[in-house]
Amino acid sequence: MGLLAGIIMDKSQNVRMSPDSLPDYLTEAIICFVDIGRTYRMGSETIYALRSIDMVIKPNEFAAVMGPSGSGKSTLMNVIGCLDSPTTGDYWLNGRLVSEMNDRQLAKARNQDIGFVFQTFNLLNRMSALHNVEVPLIYSGMKRKERHERAQHALEIVGLADRTLHRPLELSGGQRQRVAVARALVTEPSILLADEPTGNLDSTTGREIMSLFDDLHESGNTIIVVTHEQEIADHARRIIRLSDGAIVDDQPSGGH
């Protein structure tokens, strides 16, 4: 049974799945959205940010999420990253139902299962590149020697082995984003989640960062990039388009 076909069948039969009896199409997915909705109240008005989203991300996929401003891209990213909770529907992350996680489990999922890359880098200016990359490992309780080695290796992967002791203000924008990518990689997450990763970079540097994402995908990483730029989305193997909070298209990228 296909992944989305299985979801649709279960929805039509009003089946709610339990962690002890997950069908194969769920256990082989990293992310599975089943009828996800997200609404907000603004005074007397209800805002429908996401509407009945069905989506599956499998290991080693490279997907781009596109859509105009207000389409739901940011809300979708926040739900994927366990930074926001859906109002309706089920979200399965690595076979676990997110709505049944407690605060500690959610924090662990954000720290270990998902590697975040932000448009604004979100680096700590008083720390070296190496220490910035180590931060997620500190929160996970890893011992100093091991986290130092892991951070060093992550910086080598992104081509910054010779910049480990430089602070962010001593680095170019592209180098800072590479540090941010290394920080996202250091926990060996199930998925890299990048929000407009080239938004603060010039076009040449942006292409270099996307080439890095291409390499990371080729080496086995699963990647979701949220972007409004077609040139960036074309690096992905799949493009998911949103409009008014709903998926209106989900197709292989024309770039591949």
Buried (B, 14 or more C-beta within 10 A) or exposed (E): EEBBEBBBBBBEEEEEBEEEEBBEBBEBBBBBBBBBBBBEEEEEEEEBBBBBBBBBBBEBBBBBBBBEEBBBBBBBBBBBBBBBEBBBBBBBBBEBBBEEBEEEEBEBBBBBBBBBBBBEBEBEEEBBBBBBBBBBBEBEEBEEEEBBEBBBBBBEBBBBEEBBEBBBEEBEBBBBBBBBBBBBBBBEBBBBBBBBBBBBBEEEBBBBBBEBBBEBBEEEBBBBBBBBBEEBBBBBBBBBBBBBBBBEEBEEBEEE
